[in-house]
Amino acid sequence: MGEVLLRDRLARVGVDAEVRSAGLVSEGAPASPNGVKVMAKRGLDLSAHRSQKLTPDAVAHADLVLGMAREHVREAVVLDPASLAKTFTMRELARRAERTGPRRPGPDGGLEPMADWLARVGAGRRAADLLGTSTDDDVADPIGLSKRTYERTAQEIEDLVTTIVRHAFPVPAGRP
């Protein structure tokens, strides 16, 4: 759900980005029926989705890695230790972005480099912060639960995506 919601939101604000989803467990599994239904209700097609496993190469080449849970972030950083500065749970990035503010104007008239913004957003983070089992920054996994639970999860992800995109890709003043 996160992949299609993020891809849709970025497209709506005119950001051409490659958005891919990967997980820790299965390879080739379809999206859950409830996930497909909840996304279809939003006009998004999840029916062709097949799960992929997270790889060191995928983490290394990404500009930003978002996890639904702390364990996802921890695994990404284990696969590529240099990725800590660009790897967050969705909740953590949204919270830190709200506190830090949007990307600043860059020297070329565009926005500051994503890596620079992420460094500001992530200031003070340490790899050791990923240890333990706190679920404070996790989006609860609805797998196997009711359609209503999927709807709540989708709404949470949608709200987080909105916050992240608003800060990572702010619309310049004077532009609709």
C-alpha positions as CSV (number, residue, x, y, z in Angstrom):
1,M,0.0,0.0,0.0
2,G,2.8,2.4,0.8
3,E,4.4,2.0,-2.6
4,V,1.3,2.9,-4.6
5,L,0.3,5.7,-2.2
6,L,3.7,7.3,-2.4
7,R,4.0,6.9,-6.1
8,D,0.5,8.4,-6.6
9,R,1.3,11.4,-4.3
10,L,4.6,12.1,-6.0
11,A,3.0,12.0,-9.4
12,R,0.3,14.4,-8.2
13,V,2.9,17.0,-7.2
14,G,4.9,16.5,-10.4
15,V,7.8,14.6,-9.0
16,D,9.2,12.0,-11.4
17,A,10.6,9.3,-9.0
18,E,11.1,5.6,-9.0
19,V,9.3,4.1,-6.1
20,R,9.8,0.4,-5.3
21,S,8.6,-1.8,-2.5
22,A,10.6,-4.6,-0.8
23,G,10.3,-6.6,2.3
24,L,12.1,-9.0,4.6
25,V,10.2,-12.3,4.2
26,S,8.6,-13.4,0.9
27,E,9.4,-13.1,-2.8
28,G,6.7,-13.2,-5.4
29,A,3.6,-13.1,-3.2
30,P,0.6,-11.0,-4.4
31,A,-0.8,-8.2,-2.4
32,S,-3.5,-9.3,0.1
33,P,-7.1,-9.2,-1.2
34,N,-8.0,-6.5,1.4
35,G,-5.0,-4.4,0.4
36,V,-6.1,-4.6,-3.2
37,K,-9.7,-3.6,-2.3
38,V,-8.7,-0.7,-0.1
39,M,-6.4,0.7,-2.7
40,A,-9.0,0.2,-5.5
41,K,-11.4,2.3,-3.4
42,R,-8.7,5.1,-3.7
43,G,-8.4,4.6,-7.5
44,L,-5.1,2.8,-7.2
45,D,-4.3,-0.6,-8.7
46,L,-2.4,-3.0,-6.4
47,S,-3.5,-6.2,-8.2
48,A,-0.3,-6.7,-10.1
49,H,2.0,-6.2,-7.1
50,R,4.4,-9.0,-6.2
51,S,6.6,-8.9,-3.1
52,Q,10.3,-8.6,-3.5
53,K,13.0,-9.1,-0.9
54,L,15.1,-6.2,0.2
55,T,18.7,-6.4,-1.2
56,P,21.9,-4.5,-0.4
57,D,22.0,-3.2,-3.9
58,A,18.5,-1.7,-3.7
59,V,19.3,0.0,-0.4
60,A,22.7,1.3,-1.7
61,H,21.1,2.9,-4.8
62,A,18.1,4.5,-3.2
63,D,18.0,8.2,-2.4
64,L,15.5,7.5,0.5
65,V,14.6,4.2,2.2
66,L,11.3,4.1,4.1
67,G,10.2,1.3,6.3
68,M,6.9,0.6,7.9
69,A,8.6,-0.7,11.0
70,R,11.8,-0.3,13.0
71,E,12.8,-3.8,12.0
72,H,12.7,-2.8,8.3
73,V,15.0,0.1,8.9
74,R,17.3,-2.0,11.0
75,E,17.6,-4.6,8.3
76,A,18.3,-2.0,5.6
77,V,21.1,-0.5,7.7
78,V,22.5,-4.0,8.3
79,L,22.5,-4.6,4.5
80,D,24.2,-1.3,3.9
81,P,25.6,0.4,7.0
82,A,26.1,3.7,5.1
83,S,22.4,4.0,4.6
84,L,21.4,5.1,8.1
85,A,21.3,8.8,7.0
86,K,18.7,8.0,4.4
87,T,16.7,5.3,6.1
88,F,13.7,6.0,8.3
89,T,10.4,4.5,9.3
90,M,7.6,6.5,7.7
91,R,6.4,7.8,11.1
92,E,9.9,8.8,12.1
93,L,10.6,10.7,8.9
94,A,7.2,12.5,9.1
95,R,7.7,13.5,12.7
96,R,11.3,14.7,12.1
97,A,10.3,16.5,8.9
98,E,7.6,18.4,10.8
99,R,10.1,19.5,13.3
100,T,12.9,20.3,10.8
101,G,10.8,21.9,8.1
102,P,10.8,21.5,4.3
103,R,13.8,21.3,2.0
104,R,15.3,24.7,1.5
105,P,15.8,26.5,-1.8
106,G,19.0,25.2,-3.5
107,P,21.8,27.2,-5.1
108,D,20.5,26.4,-8.6
109,G,17.0,27.7,-7.9
110,G,15.7,24.2,-7.2
111,L,15.6,22.5,-3.8
112,E,18.5,21.6,-1.6
113,P,19.9,18.1,-2.3
114,M,17.8,15.4,-0.8
115,A,20.8,14.1,1.1
116,D,21.4,17.5,2.7
117,W,17.8,17.7,3.8
118,L,17.9,14.1,5.2
119,A,21.0,15.0,7.1
120,R,19.2,17.9,8.8
121,V,16.1,15.8,9.4
122,G,18.2,12.9,10.9
123,A,20.6,15.0,12.9
124,G,21.5,13.2,16.1
125,R,20.3,9.8,15.0
126,R,22.5,6.8,15.8
127,A,22.5,3.2,14.6
128,A,22.1,2.2,18.2
129,D,18.7,3.9,18.2
130,L,17.4,1.0,16.0
131,L,18.1,-1.6,18.7
132,G,15.3,-2.9,20.9
133,T,11.7,-3.6,20.2
134,S,9.9,-0.3,20.5
135,T,7.0,0.0,18.1
136,D,6.5,3.7,18.6
137,D,7.5,4.5,15.0
138,D,5.9,1.4,13.4
139,V,2.9,1.3,11.1
140,A,1.0,-1.7,12.3
141,D,0.9,-4.5,9.7
142,P,-2.7,-5.4,8.9
143,I,-1.9,-8.7,7.2
144,G,-4.6,-11.3,8.0
145,L,-6.9,-8.7,9.7
146,S,-10.2,-7.1,8.6
147,K,-10.8,-4.8,5.7
148,R,-11.6,-2.1,8.2
149,T,-8.1,-2.6,9.8
150,Y,-6.6,-2.3,6.3
151,E,-8.6,0.9,5.7
152,R,-7.2,2.4,9.0
153,T,-3.7,1.4,8.0
154,A,-4.1,2.8,4.5
155,Q,-5.3,6.1,6.0
156,E,-2.3,6.3,8.3
157,I,0.1,5.6,5.5
158,E,-1.7,8.2,3.3
159,D,-1.4,10.8,6.0
160,L,2.3,10.0,6.6
161,V,3.0,10.1,2.8
162,T,1.2,13.5,2.6
163,T,3.5,14.9,5.4
164,I,6.7,13.5,3.9
165,V,6.0,14.7,0.4
166,R,4.9,18.1,1.6
167,H,8.3,18.6,3.3
168,A,10.5,16.7,0.8
169,F,9.0,18.3,-2.3
170,P,7.5,21.7,-1.2
171,V,5.7,23.6,-3.8
172,P,7.5,26.9,-4.5
173,A,5.6,30.1,-3.6
174,G,3.4,31.3,-6.4
175,R,3.0,27.8,-8.0
176,P,-0.3,26.0,-7.6
